[in-house]
Amino acid sequence: MIKKFLRASAASQFAIALVLSLCSCAGTSESDTHSLVSNPFETSENLNSETQVSNPFDTTASVTNISVDSAVIETLPPFSKPQGSEPENDDFSKYQEAEIAFSDYSIEGKSTVKYSGGEVNFSFVSDSAKNKYDVEIGYMAFINGVPQKLSLNGSEKSELVSISQKPDTKQTVTLTFIPEITKEYEHEKILKVKLMTVLHPSYRPKDGFLGFGNAHSGQSFFEFEIEADTQPKIIDDFTYSSDCESILATAKVKEEYNLTDAKLSGTNMISLFDAKRQEHSLSIDKSSDKLGVTLLLYGGEPDEYAVYFYKNHERIKLGDNGGMRFASKTGYINEYKVTLDDVKAGDIIYAVEVPLNAEIGSMNIRKSISIVVTENE
């Protein structure tokens, strides 16, 4: 059995580790639990996690062992408290600590599944035995970089879905989607599916504080391939901006951007700034609904990446484009400046970067910090 652990702790606010271990364990049984399945910022129904899940795939590939390094997550200081919390539970730390074990995947031990049309169902067991508080985990999926509309245990479809879980419980989670790709991939037989988790996505700062701490941190969760016997749905009107500037990382540039050689040669990073490149701050004029944003991307392996912006967990179009693409090169940083429309103070903004050519198992999706938009004085 392959088991994954998602851990976050207040003691290590600047890192979240996703640890993969190979073990020989007894089968995991599902407990009788009820969970809240939700698209954050919307109200959803309580669904019973006892839904029986079948595996519709013809799994033919050999076992792929996936190794995962710790993902460094940029954060803000944990100044804020959970919105709408009861006084006796008004404890920021419960949104910082999480330890969830994932196991019993419906494609256990396989790296490729065959697709012959219809929906894809990917299920697994989530175990919160070592978690002290209720935990909410959000999920996103991308096929060859294209965001997928997910349903979680039968919920309404959205590009981000989430489920809450009580401590010391087990529940089956089933992600369902109809694969969607852009026209450039219509002749590809092997498609790459990359899944990502987001910790406590419904959390919102309040009382004038802007910190999230570990809440909203995102990281790669699981990856596999689809062998398409039937062509997936083609999204004809999904296009990308290519206005990202590639800048040679000279000593002057590194000083200007406050970057070290270690940062440039390390894990790929994605940092969100305002139009004047003030990190961790996004502000807007009271009379405007347009927000100037600068995105800085650097490090990691040379690859082509798709980048998406989100407002309150809904993807924002970049003009007529669904996202942005850029090609990274060793020794360069990439800067993307954009104006986001229909934004107001109080909105939560973040960006997600998805590699397009990385092999299955690279586990290198990256999410920027989430930032609350403030109003200029």
Contacts in CASP RR format, 6 or more apart in sequence:
PFRMAT RR
TARGET T0000
AUTHOR 0000-0000-0000
METHOD contacts of the structure
MODEL  1
MIKKFLRASAASQFAIALVLSLCSCAGTSESDTHSLVSNPFETSENLNSE
TQVSNPFDTTASVTNISVDSAVIETLPPFSKPQGSEPENDDFSKYQEAEI
AFSDYSIEGKSTVKYSGGEVNFSFVSDSAKNKYDVEIGYMAFINGVPQKL
SLNGSEKSELVSISQKPDTKQTVTLTFIPEITKEYEHEKILKVKLMTVLH
PSYRPKDGFLGFGNAHSGQSFFEFEIEADTQPKIIDDFTYSSDCESILAT
AKVKEEYNLTDAKLSGTNMISLFDAKRQEHSLSIDKSSDKLGVTLLLYGG
EPDEYAVYFYKNHERIKLGDNGGMRFASKTGYINEYKVTLDDVKAGDIIY
AVEVPLNAEIGSMNIRKSISIVVTENE
1 23 0 8 1.000
1 24 0 8 1.000
1 25 0 8 1.000
1 27 0 8 1.000
1 28 0 8 1.000
1 103 0 8 1.000
1 104 0 8 1.000
1 108 0 8 1.000
2 20 0 8 1.000
2 22 0 8 1.000
2 66 0 8 1.000
2 103 0 8 1.000
2 105 0 8 1.000
2 108 0 8 1.000
2 109 0 8 1.000
3 20 0 8 1.000
3 21 0 8 1.000
3 23 0 8 1.000
3 25 0 8 1.000
3 101 0 8 1.000
3 102 0 8 1.000
3 103 0 8 1.000
4 18 0 8 1.000
4 19 0 8 1.000
4 20 0 8 1.000
4 21 0 8 1.000
4 68 0 8 1.000
4 101 0 8 1.000
4 102 0 8 1.000
4 103 0 8 1.000
4 221 0 8 1.000
4 222 0 8 1.000
5 18 0 8 1.000
5 19 0 8 1.000
5 20 0 8 1.000
5 21 0 8 1.000
5 99 0 8 1.000
5 100 0 8 1.000
5 101 0 8 1.000
5 102 0 8 1.000
6 16 0 8 1.000
6 18 0 8 1.000
6 98 0 8 1.000
6 99 0 8 1.000
6 100 0 8 1.000
6 101 0 8 1.000
6 102 0 8 1.000
6 137 0 8 1.000
6 197 0 8 1.000
6 199 0 8 1.000
6 219 0 8 1.000
6 221 0 8 1.000
7 16 0 8 1.000
7 17 0 8 1.000
7 18 0 8 1.000
7 19 0 8 1.000
7 98 0 8 1.000
7 99 0 8 1.000
8 16 0 8 1.000
8 96 0 8 1.000
8 97 0 8 1.000
8 98 0 8 1.000
8 99 0 8 1.000
8 199 0 8 1.000
8 214 0 8 1.000
8 217 0 8 1.000
9 96 0 8 1.000
9 97 0 8 1.000
9 214 0 8 1.000
10 78 0 8 1.000
10 93 0 8 1.000
10 96 0 8 1.000
10 97 0 8 1.000
10 214 0 8 1.000
13 75 0 8 1.000
13 78 0 8 1.000
13 96 0 8 1.000
13 213 0 8 1.000
13 214 0 8 1.000
14 72 0 8 1.000
14 73 0 8 1.000
14 74 0 8 1.000
14 75 0 8 1.000
15 70 0 8 1.000
15 71 0 8 1.000
15 72 0 8 1.000
15 73 0 8 1.000
16 70 0 8 1.000
16 71 0 8 1.000
16 73 0 8 1.000
16 199 0 8 1.000
16 214 0 8 1.000
16 217 0 8 1.000
16 218 0 8 1.000
16 219 0 8 1.000
17 70 0 8 1.000
17 71 0 8 1.000
18 68 0 8 1.000
18 70 0 8 1.000
18 71 0 8 1.000
18 219 0 8 1.000
18 220 0 8 1.000
18 221 0 8 1.000
18 363 0 8 1.000
19 68 0 8 1.000
20 66 0 8 1.000
20 67 0 8 1.000
20 68 0 8 1.000
22 65 0 8 1.000
25 103 0 8 1.000
27 104 0 8 1.000
28 103 0 8 1.000
28 104 0 8 1.000
28 125 0 8 1.000
28 127 0 8 1.000
28 170 0 8 1.000
29 170 0 8 1.000
30 49 0 8 1.000
30 50 0 8 1.000
30 125 0 8 1.000
30 170 0 8 1.000
30 171 0 8 1.000
30 172 0 8 1.000
31 169 0 8 1.000
31 170 0 8 1.000
31 171 0 8 1.000
32 50 0 8 1.000
33 49 0 8 1.000
33 165 0 8 1.000
33 166 0 8 1.000
33 169 0 8 1.000
33 170 0 8 1.000
33 171 0 8 1.000
34 46 0 8 1.000
34 47 0 8 1.000
34 48 0 8 1.000
34 49 0 8 1.000
35 46 0 8 1.000
35 47 0 8 1.000
35 49 0 8 1.000
35 153 0 8 1.000
35 163 0 8 1.000
35 164 0 8 1.000
35 165 0 8 1.000
35 171 0 8 1.000
36 44 0 8 1.000
36 46 0 8 1.000
36 136 0 8 1.000
36 163 0 8 1.000
36 164 0 8 1.000
37 44 0 8 1.000
37 45 0 8 1.000
37 46 0 8 1.000
37 47 0 8 1.000
37 152 0 8 1.000
37 153 0 8 1.000
37 154 0 8 1.000
37 155 0 8 1.000
37 161 0 8 1.000
37 162 0 8 1.000
37 163 0 8 1.000
38 44 0 8 1.000
38 136 0 8 1.000
38 155 0 8 1.000
38 161 0 8 1.000
38 162 0 8 1.000
38 163 0 8 1.000
38 164 0 8 1.000
38 202 0 8 1.000
39 155 0 8 1.000
39 156 0 8 1.000
39 158 0 8 1.000
39 160 0 8 1.000
39 161 0 8 1.000
39 162 0 8 1.000
39 313 0 8 1.000
40 138 0 8 1.000
40 160 0 8 1.000
40 162 0 8 1.000
40 201 0 8 1.000
40 202 0 8 1.000
40 312 0 8 1.000
40 313 0 8 1.000
41 202 0 8 1.000
41 312 0 8 1.000
41 313 0 8 1.000
42 156 0 8 1.000
44 155 0 8 1.000
44 156 0 8 1.000
45 155 0 8 1.000
47 153 0 8 1.000
47 154 0 8 1.000
47 155 0 8 1.000
49 153 0 8 1.000
49 171 0 8 1.000
49 172 0 8 1.000
49 173 0 8 1.000
50 172 0 8 1.000
51 153 0 8 1.000
51 154 0 8 1.000
51 172 0 8 1.000
51 174 0 8 1.000
53 106 0 8 1.000
53 121 0 8 1.000
53 123 0 8 1.000
53 172 0 8 1.000
53 174 0 8 1.000
54 121 0 8 1.000
55 106 0 8 1.000
55 107 0 8 1.000
55 121 0 8 1.000
55 123 0 8 1.000
56 120 0 8 1.000
56 121 0 8 1.000
57 106 0 8 1.000
57 107 0 8 1.000
57 110 0 8 1.000
57 113 0 8 1.000
57 114 0 8 1.000
58 113 0 8 1.000
58 114 0 8 1.000
59 107 0 8 1.000
59 109 0 8 1.000
59 110 0 8 1.000
59 112 0 8 1.000
59 113 0 8 1.000
59 114 0 8 1.000
60 110 0 8 1.000
60 112 0 8 1.000
60 114 0 8 1.000
60 227 0 8 1.000
61 110 0 8 1.000
61 111 0 8 1.000
61 112 0 8 1.000
61 225 0 8 1.000
62 111 0 8 1.000
63 109 0 8 1.000
63 110 0 8 1.000
63 111 0 8 1.000
64 109 0 8 1.000
64 110 0 8 1.000
64 111 0 8 1.000
64 360 0 8 1.000
64 361 0 8 1.000
66 223 0 8 1.000
66 360 0 8 1.000
66 361 0 8 1.000
66 363 0 8 1.000
67 361 0 8 1.000
68 220 0 8 1.000
68 363 0 8 1.000
69 267 0 8 1.000
69 363 0 8 1.000
71 218 0 8 1.000
71 219 0 8 1.000
71 220 0 8 1.000
71 267 0 8 1.000
71 366 0 8 1.000
72 267 0 8 1.000
72 269 0 8 1.000
73 214 0 8 1.000
73 217 0 8 1.000
73 218 0 8 1.000
73 219 0 8 1.000
73 369 0 8 1.000
74 269 0 8 1.000
74 271 0 8 1.000
74 368 0 8 1.000
74 369 0 8 1.000
75 211 0 8 1.000
75 212 0 8 1.000
75 213 0 8 1.000
75 214 0 8 1.000
75 217 0 8 1.000
75 369 0 8 1.000
76 210 0 8 1.000
76 211 0 8 1.000
76 212 0 8 1.000
76 213 0 8 1.000
76 280 0 8 1.000
76 369 0 8 1.000
76 371 0 8 1.000
77 211 0 8 1.000
77 213 0 8 1.000
78 92 0 8 1.000
78 96 0 8 1.000
78 211 0 8 1.000
78 212 0 8 1.000
78 213 0 8 1.000
78 214 0 8 1.000
79 205 0 8 1.000
79 209 0 8 1.000
79 210 0 8 1.000
79 211 0 8 1.000
80 92 0 8 1.000
80 205 0 8 1.000
80 206 0 8 1.000
80 207 0 8 1.000
80 208 0 8 1.000
80 209 0 8 1.000
80 210 0 8 1.000
80 211 0 8 1.000
80 212 0 8 1.000
81 90 0 8 1.000
81 92 0 8 1.000
81 205 0 8 1.000
81 206 0 8 1.000
81 207 0 8 1.000
81 209 0 8 1.000
82 89 0 8 1.000
82 90 0 8 1.000
82 92 0 8 1.000
82 94 0 8 1.000
82 95 0 8 1.000
82 203 0 8 1.000
82 206 0 8 1.000
83 203 0 8 1.000
83 204 0 8 1.000
83 205 0 8 1.000
83 206 0 8 1.000
84 206 0 8 1.000
85 91 0 8 1.000
94 132 0 8 1.000
94 133 0 8 1.000
94 134 0 8 1.000
95 200 0 8 1.000
95 203 0 8 1.000
95 213 0 8 1.000
95 214 0 8 1.000
95 215 0 8 1.000
96 213 0 8 1.000
96 214 0 8 1.000
96 215 0 8 1.000
97 131 0 8 1.000
97 132 0 8 1.000
97 133 0 8 1.000
97 214 0 8 1.000
98 131 0 8 1.000
98 133 0 8 1.000
98 135 0 8 1.000
98 137 0 8 1.000
98 199 0 8 1.000
98 200 0 8 1.000
98 214 0 8 1.000
99 128 0 8 1.000
99 130 0 8 1.000
99 131 0 8 1.000
100 126 0 8 1.000
100 127 0 8 1.000
100 128 0 8 1.000
100 131 0 8 1.000
100 135 0 8 1.000
100 137 0 8 1.000
100 165 0 8 1.000
101 126 0 8 1.000
101 127 0 8 1.000
101 129 0 8 1.000
101 130 0 8 1.000
102 124 0 8 1.000
102 125 0 8 1.000
102 126 0 8 1.000
102 127 0 8 1.000
102 221 0 8 1.000
102 222 0 8 1.000
103 124 0 8 1.000
103 125 0 8 1.000
103 127 0 8 1.000
104 124 0 8 1.000
104 125 0 8 1.000
104 172 0 8 1.000
105 122 0 8 1.000
105 123 0 8 1.000
105 124 0 8 1.000
105 222 0 8 1.000
106 121 0 8 1.000
106 122 0 8 1.000
106 123 0 8 1.000
106 124 0 8 1.000
107 113 0 8 1.000
107 122 0 8 1.000
107 224 0 8 1.000
110 224 0 8 1.000
111 224 0 8 1.000
111 225 0 8 1.000
111 360 0 8 1.000
112 190 0 8 1.000
112 224 0 8 1.000
112 225 0 8 1.000
112 226 0 8 1.000
112 227 0 8 1.000
113 120 0 8 1.000
113 224 0 8 1.000
113 225 0 8 1.000
113 226 0 8 1.000
113 227 0 8 1.000
114 226 0 8 1.000
114 227 0 8 1.000
114 229 0 8 1.000
115 179 0 8 1.000
115 191 0 8 1.000
115 226 0 8 1.000
115 227 0 8 1.000
115 228 0 8 1.000
115 229 0 8 1.000
115 230 0 8 1.000
115 232 0 8 1.000
116 229 0 8 1.000
116 230 0 8 1.000
117 229 0 8 1.000
117 230 0 8 1.000
117 232 0 8 1.000
118 178 0 8 1.000
118 230 0 8 1.000
119 176 0 8 1.000
119 177 0 8 1.000
119 178 0 8 1.000
120 176 0 8 1.000
120 177 0 8 1.000
120 178 0 8 1.000
120 179 0 8 1.000
120 226 0 8 1.000
121 174 0 8 1.000
121 175 0 8 1.000
121 176 0 8 1.000
122 174 0 8 1.000
122 175 0 8 1.000
122 176 0 8 1.000
122 195 0 8 1.000
122 222 0 8 1.000
122 224 0 8 1.000
123 172 0 8 1.000
123 173 0 8 1.000
123 174 0 8 1.000
123 175 0 8 1.000
124 172 0 8 1.000
124 173 0 8 1.000
124 222 0 8 1.000
125 170 0 8 1.000
125 171 0 8 1.000
125 172 0 8 1.000
125 173 0 8 1.000
126 137 0 8 1.000
126 163 0 8 1.000
126 165 0 8 1.000
126 170 0 8 1.000
126 171 0 8 1.000
126 172 0 8 1.000
126 173 0 8 1.000
127 169 0 8 1.000
127 170 0 8 1.000
128 135 0 8 1.000
128 165 0 8 1.000
128 166 0 8 1.000
128 167 0 8 1.000
128 168 0 8 1.000
128 169 0 8 1.000
128 170 0 8 1.000
129 167 0 8 1.000
129 168 0 8 1.000
129 170 0 8 1.000
131 165 0 8 1.000
131 167 0 8 1.000
131 168 0 8 1.000
132 167 0 8 1.000
133 167 0 8 1.000
134 164 0 8 1.000
134 165 0 8 1.000
134 166 0 8 1.000
134 167 0 8 1.000
135 164 0 8 1.000
135 165 0 8 1.000
135 167 0 8 1.000
135 199 0 8 1.000
135 200 0 8 1.000
136 162 0 8 1.000
136 163 0 8 1.000
136 164 0 8 1.000
136 165 0 8 1.000
136 199 0 8 1.000
136 200 0 8 1.000
136 201 0 8 1.000
136 202 0 8 1.000
136 203 0 8 1.000
137 162 0 8 1.000
137 163 0 8 1.000
137 165 0 8 1.000
137 197 0 8 1.000
137 198 0 8 1.000
137 199 0 8 1.000
138 160 0 8 1.000
138 161 0 8 1.000
138 162 0 8 1.000
138 163 0 8 1.000
138 197 0 8 1.000
138 198 0 8 1.000
138 199 0 8 1.000
138 201 0 8 1.000
139 150 0 8 1.000
139 152 0 8 1.000
139 160 0 8 1.000
139 161 0 8 1.000
139 162 0 8 1.000
139 173 0 8 1.000
139 175 0 8 1.000
139 195 0 8 1.000
139 196 0 8 1.000
139 197 0 8 1.000
139 198 0 8 1.000
139 221 0 8 1.000
140 147 0 8 1.000
140 148 0 8 1.000
140 150 0 8 1.000
140 159 0 8 1.000
140 160 0 8 1.000
140 195 0 8 1.000
140 196 0 8 1.000
140 198 0 8 1.000
140 352 0 8 1.000
141 147 0 8 1.000
141 148 0 8 1.000
141 150 0 8 1.000
141 175 0 8 1.000
141 177 0 8 1.000
141 193 0 8 1.000
141 194 0 8 1.000
141 195 0 8 1.000
141 196 0 8 1.000
142 148 0 8 1.000
142 193 0 8 1.000
142 194 0 8 1.000
142 195 0 8 1.000
142 196 0 8 1.000
142 306 0 8 1.000
142 354 0 8 1.000
142 365 0 8 1.000
143 179 0 8 1.000
143 180 0 8 1.000
143 181 0 8 1.000
143 191 0 8 1.000
143 192 0 8 1.000
143 193 0 8 1.000
143 194 0 8 1.000
143 226 0 8 1.000
143 232 0 8 1.000
144 181 0 8 1.000
144 182 0 8 1.000
144 185 0 8 1.000
144 188 0 8 1.000
144 191 0 8 1.000
144 192 0 8 1.000
144 356 0 8 1.000
145 192 0 8 1.000
145 194 0 8 1.000
145 306 0 8 1.000
145 354 0 8 1.000
145 356 0 8 1.000
146 180 0 8 1.000
146 181 0 8 1.000
146 182 0 8 1.000
146 185 0 8 1.000
146 235 0 8 1.000
146 238 0 8 1.000
146 306 0 8 1.000
147 159 0 8 1.000
147 308 0 8 1.000
147 315 0 8 1.000
148 159 0 8 1.000
148 177 0 8 1.000
148 179 0 8 1.000
148 180 0 8 1.000
149 157 0 8 1.000
149 158 0 8 1.000
149 159 0 8 1.000
149 177 0 8 1.000
149 178 0 8 1.000
149 180 0 8 1.000
150 157 0 8 1.000
150 158 0 8 1.000
150 159 0 8 1.000
150 160 0 8 1.000
150 161 0 8 1.000
150 175 0 8 1.000
150 176 0 8 1.000
150 177 0 8 1.000
151 157 0 8 1.000
151 161 0 8 1.000
151 175 0 8 1.000
151 176 0 8 1.000
151 177 0 8 1.000
152 161 0 8 1.000
152 162 0 8 1.000
152 163 0 8 1.000
152 173 0 8 1.000
152 174 0 8 1.000
152 175 0 8 1.000
152 176 0 8 1.000
153 163 0 8 1.000
153 172 0 8 1.000
153 173 0 8 1.000
153 174 0 8 1.000
154 174 0 8 1.000
154 176 0 8 1.000
155 161 0 8 1.000
157 177 0 8 1.000
158 313 0 8 1.000
159 313 0 8 1.000
159 314 0 8 1.000
159 315 0 8 1.000
160 198 0 8 1.000
160 201 0 8 1.000
160 310 0 8 1.000
160 313 0 8 1.000
161 175 0 8 1.000
162 198 0 8 1.000
162 201 0 8 1.000
162 202 0 8 1.000
163 171 0 8 1.000
163 173 0 8 1.000
165 171 0 8 1.000
175 195 0 8 1.000
178 232 0 8 1.000
178 233 0 8 1.000
179 191 0 8 1.000
179 226 0 8 1.000
179 228 0 8 1.000
179 232 0 8 1.000
179 233 0 8 1.000
180 232 0 8 1.000
180 233 0 8 1.000
180 234 0 8 1.000
180 235 0 8 1.000
181 188 0 8 1.000
181 191 0 8 1.000
181 232 0 8 1.000
181 233 0 8 1.000
181 234 0 8 1.000
181 235 0 8 1.000
182 234 0 8 1.000
182 235 0 8 1.000
182 238 0 8 1.000
183 234 0 8 1.000
183 235 0 8 1.000
183 236 0 8 1.000
185 191 0 8 1.000
186 231 0 8 1.000
186 234 0 8 1.000
188 228 0 8 1.000
189 227 0 8 1.000
189 228 0 8 1.000
190 225 0 8 1.000
190 226 0 8 1.000
190 227 0 8 1.000
190 228 0 8 1.000
191 225 0 8 1.000
191 226 0 8 1.000
191 228 0 8 1.000
191 232 0 8 1.000
192 223 0 8 1.000
192 225 0 8 1.000
192 360 0 8 1.000
193 223 0 8 1.000
193 224 0 8 1.000
193 225 0 8 1.000
193 226 0 8 1.000
194 220 0 8 1.000
194 223 0 8 1.000
194 354 0 8 1.000
194 355 0 8 1.000
194 365 0 8 1.000
195 220 0 8 1.000
195 221 0 8 1.000
195 222 0 8 1.000
195 223 0 8 1.000
196 218 0 8 1.000
196 219 0 8 1.000
196 220 0 8 1.000
196 221 0 8 1.000
196 352 0 8 1.000
196 365 0 8 1.000
196 367 0 8 1.000
197 218 0 8 1.000
197 219 0 8 1.000
197 221 0 8 1.000
198 216 0 8 1.000
198 217 0 8 1.000
198 218 0 8 1.000
198 367 0 8 1.000
199 214 0 8 1.000
199 215 0 8 1.000
199 216 0 8 1.000
199 217 0 8 1.000
199 218 0 8 1.000
200 214 0 8 1.000
200 215 0 8 1.000
200 216 0 8 1.000
201 216 0 8 1.000
201 313 0 8 1.000
203 212 0 8 1.000
203 215 0 8 1.000
203 216 0 8 1.000
204 348 0 8 1.000
204 372 0 8 1.000
205 211 0 8 1.000
205 212 0 8 1.000
205 372 0 8 1.000
210 280 0 8 1.000
210 371 0 8 1.000
210 372 0 8 1.000
210 374 0 8 1.000
211 372 0 8 1.000
212 369 0 8 1.000
212 370 0 8 1.000
215 370 0 8 1.000
216 348 0 8 1.000
216 350 0 8 1.000
216 367 0 8 1.000
216 369 0 8 1.000
216 370 0 8 1.000
217 367 0 8 1.000
218 365 0 8 1.000
218 367 0 8 1.000
219 363 0 8 1.000
219 365 0 8 1.000
219 367 0 8 1.000
220 362 0 8 1.000
220 363 0 8 1.000
220 364 0 8 1.000
220 365 0 8 1.000
223 360 0 8 1.000
223 361 0 8 1.000
223 362 0 8 1.000
223 363 0 8 1.000
224 360 0 8 1.000
225 360 0 8 1.000
226 232 0 8 1.000
238 322 0 8 1.000
239 320 0 8 1.000
239 321 0 8 1.000
239 322 0 8 1.000
239 323 0 8 1.000
240 306 0 8 1.000
240 321 0 8 1.000
240 322 0 8 1.000
240 323 0 8 1.000
240 324 0 8 1.000
240 325 0 8 1.000
241 318 0 8 1.000
241 319 0 8 1.000
241 321 0 8 1.000
241 322 0 8 1.000
241 323 0 8 1.000
241 324 0 8 1.000
241 325 0 8 1.000
241 338 0 8 1.000
242 324 0 8 1.000
242 325 0 8 1.000
242 326 0 8 1.000
243 324 0 8 1.000
243 336 0 8 1.000
243 337 0 8 1.000
243 338 0 8 1.000
244 297 0 8 1.000
244 324 0 8 1.000
244 325 0 8 1.000
244 326 0 8 1.000
244 334 0 8 1.000
244 335 0 8 1.000
244 336 0 8 1.000
245 334 0 8 1.000
245 335 0 8 1.000
245 336 0 8 1.000
245 337 0 8 1.000
246 326 0 8 1.000
246 327 0 8 1.000
246 329 0 8 1.000
246 332 0 8 1.000
246 333 0 8 1.000
246 334 0 8 1.000
247 253 0 8 1.000
247 332 0 8 1.000
247 333 0 8 1.000
247 334 0 8 1.000
247 335 0 8 1.000
248 331 0 8 1.000
248 332 0 8 1.000
249 259 0 8 1.000
249 264 0 8 1.000
249 298 0 8 1.000
249 331 0 8 1.000
249 332 0 8 1.000
249 333 0 8 1.000
253 259 0 8 1.000
253 333 0 8 1.000
254 260 0 8 1.000
254 261 0 8 1.000
254 264 0 8 1.000
257 277 0 8 1.000
257 296 0 8 1.000
257 333 0 8 1.000
259 298 0 8 1.000
259 333 0 8 1.000
263 269 0 8 1.000
263 298 0 8 1.000
263 299 0 8 1.000
264 298 0 8 1.000
264 299 0 8 1.000
264 331 0 8 1.000
264 333 0 8 1.000
265 299 0 8 1.000
265 300 0 8 1.000
266 299 0 8 1.000
266 300 0 8 1.000
267 299 0 8 1.000
267 300 0 8 1.000
267 364 0 8 1.000
267 366 0 8 1.000
268 297 0 8 1.000
268 298 0 8 1.000
268 299 0 8 1.000
268 300 0 8 1.000
268 301 0 8 1.000
268 305 0 8 1.000
268 328 0 8 1.000
268 353 0 8 1.000
268 355 0 8 1.000
268 364 0 8 1.000
268 366 0 8 1.000
269 296 0 8 1.000
269 297 0 8 1.000
269 298 0 8 1.000
269 299 0 8 1.000
269 300 0 8 1.000
269 366 0 8 1.000
270 295 0 8 1.000
270 296 0 8 1.000
270 297 0 8 1.000
270 307 0 8 1.000
270 351 0 8 1.000
270 352 0 8 1.000
270 353 0 8 1.000
270 366 0 8 1.000
270 367 0 8 1.000
270 368 0 8 1.000
271 279 0 8 1.000
271 295 0 8 1.000
271 296 0 8 1.000
271 297 0 8 1.000
271 368 0 8 1.000
271 369 0 8 1.000
272 279 0 8 1.000
272 280 0 8 1.000
272 282 0 8 1.000
272 293 0 8 1.000
272 294 0 8 1.000
272 295 0 8 1.000
272 349 0 8 1.000
272 350 0 8 1.000
272 351 0 8 1.000
272 368 0 8 1.000
272 369 0 8 1.000
272 371 0 8 1.000
273 279 0 8 1.000
273 281 0 8 1.000
273 293 0 8 1.000
273 294 0 8 1.000
273 295 0 8 1.000
273 296 0 8 1.000
274 281 0 8 1.000
274 282 0 8 1.000
274 283 0 8 1.000
274 292 0 8 1.000
274 293 0 8 1.000
274 294 0 8 1.000
275 292 0 8 1.000
275 293 0 8 1.000
275 294 0 8 1.000
275 337 0 8 1.000
276 294 0 8 1.000
277 294 0 8 1.000
277 296 0 8 1.000
280 369 0 8 1.000
280 371 0 8 1.000
281 371 0 8 1.000
281 374 0 8 1.000
282 291 0 8 1.000
282 292 0 8 1.000
282 293 0 8 1.000
282 349 0 8 1.000
282 371 0 8 1.000
282 372 0 8 1.000
282 373 0 8 1.000
282 374 0 8 1.000
283 373 0 8 1.000
283 374 0 8 1.000
283 375 0 8 1.000
283 376 0 8 1.000
284 290 0 8 1.000
284 291 0 8 1.000
284 343 0 8 1.000
284 344 0 8 1.000
284 345 0 8 1.000
284 373 0 8 1.000
284 374 0 8 1.000
284 375 0 8 1.000
284 376 0 8 1.000
285 375 0 8 1.000
285 376 0 8 1.000
286 345 0 8 1.000
286 375 0 8 1.000
286 376 0 8 1.000
289 341 0 8 1.000
289 342 0 8 1.000
289 343 0 8 1.000
289 344 0 8 1.000
290 339 0 8 1.000
290 340 0 8 1.000
290 341 0 8 1.000
290 343 0 8 1.000
291 339 0 8 1.000
291 340 0 8 1.000
291 343 0 8 1.000
291 349 0 8 1.000
291 373 0 8 1.000
292 337 0 8 1.000
292 338 0 8 1.000
292 339 0 8 1.000
292 340 0 8 1.000
293 309 0 8 1.000
293 337 0 8 1.000
293 338 0 8 1.000
293 339 0 8 1.000
293 340 0 8 1.000
293 349 0 8 1.000
294 335 0 8 1.000
294 336 0 8 1.000
294 337 0 8 1.000
295 307 0 8 1.000
295 335 0 8 1.000
295 336 0 8 1.000
295 337 0 8 1.000
295 338 0 8 1.000
295 351 0 8 1.000
295 368 0 8 1.000
296 333 0 8 1.000
296 334 0 8 1.000
296 335 0 8 1.000
297 305 0 8 1.000
297 307 0 8 1.000
297 326 0 8 1.000
297 328 0 8 1.000
297 333 0 8 1.000
297 334 0 8 1.000
297 335 0 8 1.000
297 336 0 8 1.000
297 353 0 8 1.000
298 328 0 8 1.000
298 332 0 8 1.000
298 333 0 8 1.000
298 334 0 8 1.000
299 328 0 8 1.000
300 328 0 8 1.000
300 364 0 8 1.000
301 328 0 8 1.000
301 355 0 8 1.000
301 358 0 8 1.000
301 362 0 8 1.000
301 364 0 8 1.000
302 327 0 8 1.000
302 328 0 8 1.000
302 329 0 8 1.000
302 330 0 8 1.000
303 327 0 8 1.000
303 328 0 8 1.000
303 355 0 8 1.000
303 356 0 8 1.000
303 357 0 8 1.000
303 358 0 8 1.000
304 325 0 8 1.000
304 326 0 8 1.000
304 327 0 8 1.000
304 328 0 8 1.000
304 355 0 8 1.000
304 356 0 8 1.000
304 357 0 8 1.000
305 325 0 8 1.000
305 326 0 8 1.000
305 327 0 8 1.000
305 328 0 8 1.000
305 353 0 8 1.000
305 354 0 8 1.000
305 355 0 8 1.000
305 356 0 8 1.000
306 323 0 8 1.000
306 324 0 8 1.000
306 325 0 8 1.000
306 353 0 8 1.000
306 354 0 8 1.000
306 356 0 8 1.000
307 323 0 8 1.000
307 324 0 8 1.000
307 325 0 8 1.000
307 326 0 8 1.000
307 336 0 8 1.000
307 351 0 8 1.000
307 352 0 8 1.000
307 353 0 8 1.000
307 354 0 8 1.000
308 315 0 8 1.000
308 316 0 8 1.000
308 322 0 8 1.000
308 323 0 8 1.000
308 324 0 8 1.000
308 351 0 8 1.000
308 352 0 8 1.000
308 354 0 8 1.000
309 315 0 8 1.000
309 316 0 8 1.000
309 318 0 8 1.000
309 323 0 8 1.000
309 338 0 8 1.000
309 340 0 8 1.000
309 349 0 8 1.000
309 350 0 8 1.000
309 351 0 8 1.000
310 316 0 8 1.000
310 349 0 8 1.000
310 350 0 8 1.000
310 351 0 8 1.000
310 352 0 8 1.000
311 340 0 8 1.000
311 342 0 8 1.000
311 343 0 8 1.000
311 347 0 8 1.000
311 348 0 8 1.000
311 349 0 8 1.000
312 347 0 8 1.000
312 348 0 8 1.000
313 348 0 8 1.000
315 322 0 8 1.000
315 323 0 8 1.000
316 340 0 8 1.000
316 341 0 8 1.000
317 323 0 8 1.000
318 324 0 8 1.000
318 338 0 8 1.000
318 340 0 8 1.000
319 341 0 8 1.000
324 336 0 8 1.000
324 338 0 8 1.000
325 356 0 8 1.000
326 334 0 8 1.000
326 336 0 8 1.000
328 334 0 8 1.000
340 349 0 8 1.000
343 349 0 8 1.000
343 373 0 8 1.000
344 373 0 8 1.000
345 373 0 8 1.000
345 374 0 8 1.000
345 375 0 8 1.000
346 372 0 8 1.000
346 373 0 8 1.000
346 374 0 8 1.000
347 372 0 8 1.000
347 373 0 8 1.000
348 370 0 8 1.000
348 371 0 8 1.000
348 372 0 8 1.000
348 373 0 8 1.000
349 370 0 8 1.000
349 371 0 8 1.000
349 373 0 8 1.000
350 367 0 8 1.000
350 368 0 8 1.000
350 369 0 8 1.000
350 370 0 8 1.000
350 371 0 8 1.000
351 367 0 8 1.000
351 368 0 8 1.000
352 365 0 8 1.000
352 366 0 8 1.000
352 367 0 8 1.000
352 368 0 8 1.000
353 365 0 8 1.000
353 366 0 8 1.000
353 367 0 8 1.000
353 368 0 8 1.000
354 365 0 8 1.000
355 362 0 8 1.000
355 364 0 8 1.000
355 365 0 8 1.000
358 364 0 8 1.000
END
